[in-house]
């Protein structure tokens, strides 16, 4: 009788396999853009069966979203390590948005595919909510992570405080995130350079975040 691996071991293996797939897709995109991210090529290079790849990522667009999500993870980690230090909420928010813009523009074809998927609603992505959460946190001065729990306390430390997503402050942060997505699209079209994007975001952020 075959002995099943413990649940924790299986989950680690699945997470590692998923991460390997995403890293392989990112490497292919780096060399040849989104066109190079053919599902069969990703499966072969990642060392998984094509059916396994489709179980993790039902479509190529799902894979694009996963690759860009990795970039968002890097952005969040960079903000934890080096928080924006501007005196105003608007200044801190623009710092975050420009870091996100520069990160996504390292892979413009992936960013373009992602933004277009947002517009066409081709695949579910949490780009907007994650950016909005980041903006709300830096604007309000809410830490991205909490202090570790004291000895003997419940092990729920490390998780950021959840914003009230129905509050006026959160809606304002979301409006700025929407403006940023539009500016990112204009940058991808070649209509904006980084200096123009930053200038326009600064203009939008000042009135939107003035109450913070």
Secondary structure as GFF3:
##gff-version 3
##sequence-region A 1 212
A	DSSP	alpha_helix	7	32	.	.	.	ID=ss1
A	DSSP	three_ten_helix	34	36	.	.	.	ID=ss2
A	DSSP	alpha_helix	39	46	.	.	.	ID=ss3
A	DSSP	alpha_helix	50	56	.	.	.	ID=ss4
A	DSSP	alpha_helix	60	81	.	.	.	ID=ss5
A	DSSP	alpha_helix	89	105	.	.	.	ID=ss6
A	DSSP	alpha_helix	108	120	.	.	.	ID=ss7
A	DSSP	alpha_helix	127	140	.	.	.	ID=ss8
A	DSSP	alpha_helix	168	188	.	.	.	ID=ss9
A	DSSP	alpha_helix	194	208	.	.	.	ID=ss10
###
